[in-house]
């Protein structure tokens, strides 16, 4: 006979989820994870589990891209297809302007 093998009206035998020992159901405590354990294995939930993160900053409802103040001008040298001289968006493939000096 074990420690829980006695008659107690309105109570029943149950096993601890952690150690498996037989006890009366009224002696077991509900763990925060939802299962029942004996008092030796019961532990409170850690307070850090209840910390709420701060709400992130809300973005504006709409945005507009920043206007580029520096306008790209296509010049004769900028249309050149030579790397480092040609301007992006203006260079023409295969166009090489001969030296005029």
N, C-alpha and C positions, 0 to 999 in steps of 0.2 A: 504494500500500500504506500502511495506517495503522499506528499504533504497536502494535495488537493483532493484526496479521496475521502471526503466526508460529505454528509448531507447538509446543505444550506438551502432552504426553500427560496425559490426565485433566482438562484444562481446556478451556474454550470461550470464545467471544467473547460479551460482553454489553455493554449500553449503560447508562450512568449515567442514573438517573431524572431528575436535576436538569438536567444539561447535554446529555445525549444522546451524549456521546463514547463511542467503542468502546474497551473495555478487556477484559482477561482477567477472567473471573469471580472468580478468586482475589484480584484486586486490589481488588474492590469490597467495601464494608462495609455491613452491614445497618443501616439507619436505624431509629430507635425507632418510626417510623410504619409500618414493615414493608417498605419498598422498599429497593433496593440503590443506593448512590451511590458515587462515587469519593471517595478520602480528602479531597480538597479541599472537598467539599460535606457531609461527615459532620459532625454536631454531636450532642453528648450531650443527653439529655433534661434539661429544666430542673428543678432540685431542688424548686421550688414545686409541680410536678405531683404530688409524692409527699406533700405535707402533708395530713394527715387532720384534718378539722374535729373539734372537741371534741363529745362526745355531749351532746345537750340534756338538761336536767333532766327526769327522768321525772315525770309527774303522778301524784298518788295514785290508788290503784285505784278509789276511789269518793269522792264529795264530797256534801255536804249543803248546800242553800241556807241562807244566813244568815237567821235569824229576825228579822223586823222588830219591834223593841220598841215602836215607835210605832203604836198601834192607832188606826185612823180611826173616829171616832164620828160617826154620822149625827145631826145636830141639826136643829132646825126650820129654822134659817138655812142649814145645809149642804145641805138638800134643795132649796133655791131654785135655779132654773135660770138665774140671773143670773151672767154670767162674772165671776170674781174673788171671788164670794161662795160659790157652790155648791162642794161637795166632790165630787171624782171618785168615781164609784161610788154616790153618794147622791143626786145631783141627778135630779130628775124633769122631763122635758121638758114645757114649758108651765106648770109650777107657778110661780106668782109669789105670794109672801107679802106682803100689803100692809103698809105702815109702820104700826106700832102706837104710835109716839110722837107 
